[in-house]
Amino acid sequence: MFGRRYFLDPDVEAFYVKCWGWLLRNRGADDFGKSPLVLPTADFFPSTDAQGYARATHIFNQVRKITGMEDWPVSLVPQAERAGRVASVGNVQHTGAAAGTFSHSGNSGKVTYDPALIKKPVALIAVFAHELGHYICENIQEDPPGGWDLLEPATDVTACYLGFGVFSANAAFDLTNHTDFDSQGWQSNKLGYLTEAEWSFNIALFCALRGIDHSLAKPHLKAHLFNEVKKAAAYAAKHDLATAIRTDAARRS
């Protein structure tokens, strides 16, 4: 009754703390020290008149530049167009197809993306950050915490490590209204493997480890998400999770 109260389920929380230690141990503090808190501003993503694939490429190249992966060999390939309409009045349609993938093509990486996301740049950037996170994870020799079965959530943490937590959190869940001449309803989209609370927790850890004021994210996060980040930041400070992560990162695998 009077024990420690956790921000997340204790096992889930421990997993994320270990993920950050794993990344810092294998990527190095100097590498992490270059990661900014990436925000949806012109400083990070200059505007462009490009459309279609050219627009996606422009955004992808900006993500690569921010992550320091400009020289990593990787190609960008659009997926086939999908139908995306709600079938009947009052229904909620849940979309579950992969918004992006990462694979190897010879000595190069290959990232695919859903072309419909070009109209949703926040989600598109989140997808690119996740898929480039895969590229990084596949170059780490040490197994991720919990083993390779937990690679996907570890890759989401990698996207946050790269500075893209704000984009990923905002894109994690989207509910939109659909209306046309013969149907109307709602479409829900779940992007990534973390819940909104888990994204908030990881954004707070990123800020704590980088010494960044988490309030910088406030103008760019959904209001309820920033409230969760604020709570998570207070929790991380109270329990000195940054020190726990650095201590874990210092151990030998």
N, C-alpha and C positions, 0 to 999 in steps of 0.2 A: 504493500500500500504506500509505503513512504520511500520506495526506491526511485531510481532515476526515471524520469519521464522522457521518452524519445520523441523526436520529431517525426520519424517514420517508424515502420516496423523495425525492431532491433536488428534482425538479420539483413533486411534490405539496406538499412543505414550502414551497417558494417561492410556490406558489399561495396557501396559507393566509396566509403573511406578507403578501402583497399584498392579500388580502381584508381583513385588519385595517386596513392602511393606507388602503384604499379607503373603508371604513366610517368611520374616524376623520376622513378628509379631507372626506367628504360630510355626515356627521352632526355633527361637531364634538366637541372634547374635553369641553366642558361637558356635552353630552348624555350622553356615555359615562360621565362622572364620577358620574352619578346611577344607574348600573346596579349593583344589588347582586348578589352571588352568591346566586341564588334557591335555596332549599332546601325539601324537603318537610316543612315544619313549620307549626304553627298560626299562627305569626307572619306567614307569607306566605299560607296557605290556611286560614282559619278553617273549622271544621266546619260542616256544614249537614245538616238532615234532608230536604232536597229530594231528589227522585228523578227519574229519567228526564231529559227535556229541561230541566226546571227546575234539576236538579243540574249538567248540562253548562253551562247559562247562568251559574250561580253561579261555576263554575270559570273559564269564559271571561272573565267580568267581572273576576275577580281577576287574571288574566293581563294584561288590558288596563290595569288599575290599576297593576300593577307596572311595565309598560313605558311608562307615561305616555301611553297611547293611548285613554284613556277618552272623549275628545271626537272621535276619528276615527269617521266614520260607517261602521258595518259591521253586517251582520246575521249571525246564526248559524243554520244550516240542517242538520238531521240527514239523513244519507244513508239510502237504503232499507236495511232489515234484510237481512243476508246469512246464508246457511247456512254453518256453520263446523264441520263434523264430519269426523273422519278416516274414510276409506272402508273400510279393512280392517285386520286385525291386523298390527302390525309396520311399518306404513308411516309415513313422515314426510311430513306435508303442509306445503308452503310456501305461505303466503298472500302474494299480490302485489297485491291491489287497493289503491287509494289510500286511506290512512286519513284524509286530509283534502285539501281543495282551497281555492284562493283564486281569486276572479274578481271582476269589477266588475258591479254591478247599478245602472245609472244613475250617479248621483253618489256611490254608496255601494259599499263593498267587501262581498263575501259570502264567508263561511267555511263550508265543510261539514265534517262529521266522521262517522266510523263510530260509531253508537250503542253498539256492543259495547264501545267503549273507556271507557264510563262506569264499567264495573267495573274498569278499569285506569287509575286517575287519573294515574299517572306518565306513561304513554304519551299519554293525552289532553292533558295539559299540554304535553308535547313537541310534539304535533301543533299545538296552538293557537299555541305560540311560533313554530313554523316558518311557519304560514300568516300570522300577523301580520308575520313577517319578510318575507314576500312583499310585503305592503302597503308596508313601508318601502322595500324594494329598488325597487319600481315608481315610487317618488317620487324616486329618485336619477337624475339626468340622465346622469351618467358611466357608461359601460359597465362591468360588473363585470370583474375580471381574467379574461382568457381569452375575453371576449365573452359574449354572452347564452346561448350553448350551455351555459355553466357556471353558469347562474343558480341551479340547484337546490342544488349544494354551497355556493355563495356565500350562499344563503338559510339553509342550516344554520348557517354561520358567523355569520350575522346573529342567529339564535336564541341562539347562545352569547354574542354581543356584548350581547344584551338581558339576559343573566344566567342563561339556562336550560340551560347546558351539562350540569349534573348530571342533569337530567331526560332530556335527549336522549341522553346516554351510557348511562344505565341502560336506556332503552327501545330502544336501537339493535338489540339482538338478544335474542330471548326464545324459549326452548325449553320447552314445557310438555307434560306427559303428559295423554293423553285416554283415558278408559275409560268404556264404557257396556255395555248388555246384549249387544250383538252386534259390538262393535269396540273395539280399543284401539291405541294408538300414540302418536306424538309430533307436535306441531305447532310449526313454527318460524315466527317472524315477524321480518322485517327492517323496521325503521322508519327512515326518513331515508336520506340519501345518503352519509354518512360511515361509515367503519369505527370500531370501538371505539378503535383506536390513534389515529385522526385526531381523534375527539372528545376523547381524553385530551390530545392536543397542543394543541387549541384551548382547552380548559379551563385548561391551564397558561399559555397566552398571555393569556387573560382575566385571570387572577390576577396575572401579572407586570405587565400594563399598569395594572391597578387598584390595585396595591400590596396585594393581599389574600393572606393566608396560605393556600396551597392545602390545608393540612391541615384547614381548616374543612369541606372536602367529605368527609373520610374517613368520618365516621359515616353518610353518606348515599349513598355510592357502593358498588357491588359491589367486593369486595376486590381482584379482579384489575384492575379499572379504576383504583382509587386507586393501585395500584402503578405503573401506566402513567403516571398523572398525576404522580406523584412523580418518575419518571425524566424525563418531559418537562419538568417545572419545573427540574430540575437542568440539563438540556440548554439550555433557554431562557436560564437565568442565565449559564451558561458562555459562550454565544455572544451574549449581550446582544441577544436578539431584540426586546425591548421598544424599545430605541433604534433598531434597524433599522426597526421598524414606524413609529415616530414620524417618522423621517427620510423614509420613503416617503410618509407622510400629509401631510408639509409641502410636497411637490412639487405643482406645478400640473398638473391633468389635461390 
